[in-house]
Amino acid sequence: MTVPAPPDSPQSAEGPADTNAWAAPSPGQGEGEARGQGEATVPAPTATPAPAAPPVAAPNGPYWPPYAYPMPAPQPRNGLGTAAMVLGIVGGVLSLAVIFFWLSWLPALLAVVFGAIGLGYVRKGLATNRAMALAGVILGISGLLVSVGAGVFVVTRVQAADEERRAEENAARARADAETQAANERAAKERERIGAERKRFEAEQEKAAADERARRLSFGQSYTYGDGLKVTMAAPTPYVPSDSVSDTPKNAKIIQVRITVVNTGSEEVSLNGSGLPTIRDAKGNLVFTLIDGSGRMKILKGSLAPGEEATGLTAYALPGSAADRFSVQFDYGLGRLRKDVIWSGSPS
């Protein structure tokens, strides 16, 4: 059984060519059929068949459209939507950490861009993941908003911290300036105090030196202490000891020292420790004191009432030449207030 081929497909070289039912019969077509009905057909000699010619559409015949071959369905372009959702998640997670706001904006922005493109693909029928693309857009917008908010918050906090730091620095600078000024003032006052102390010390030293010079006298001069005790030493005079004096140094000059004290103050003064003067020769050595039992020697008594006067008489043996200088020292006062008066000169 022969299966007819489609109208628009070529016939094989071995099958008979299709005939047009509405075409006019070719010459001899009826005669062959008539002879076939009345007598047997003598087979023609075998010959090699010629190749079949390609089918030609009959003029004014019906049109048979070609078969439509099935085309492969296009693959959905879902990559941008998926990337949008992933970037949106990344941007949202990063935006939750305030310190990463400067990182979260980029994936969030890319999520919005990729999600918008993915939604465009969905509208054109080129993608099927509308939910993922839309989620990426929403997450990206949320991440951008949170990132912007976090950035504003961080900038505000940084500005506030900077202002606080500047305020603290200004306050610290002000305190430092105040402390420096106070330290300078204290230093200036300390310098003034030290200067005043130095001046007072120098004045005291000068006063002490002046008082020291005032207590270095010649025979016959007087000195008055601060409490009013006036001390005067008369010029030394020769003294002839009595027979009761023994062991007198040979070639010595015997002199008598007279010291007169007067209390010119308003209170009683004590002469304890001031009864006998100290005599030294030119070399600073102590001079031999004569103990004369004739009653001519007088020692200053223990105290003087205001206005009272007393005189002390002592004798000494000066060694060496009669022209050598010697000194007479009178001490008065207690402790650090004790001061001496020294007269010096040559014996007369």
Disulfide bonds with the S-S distance in Angstrom:
none
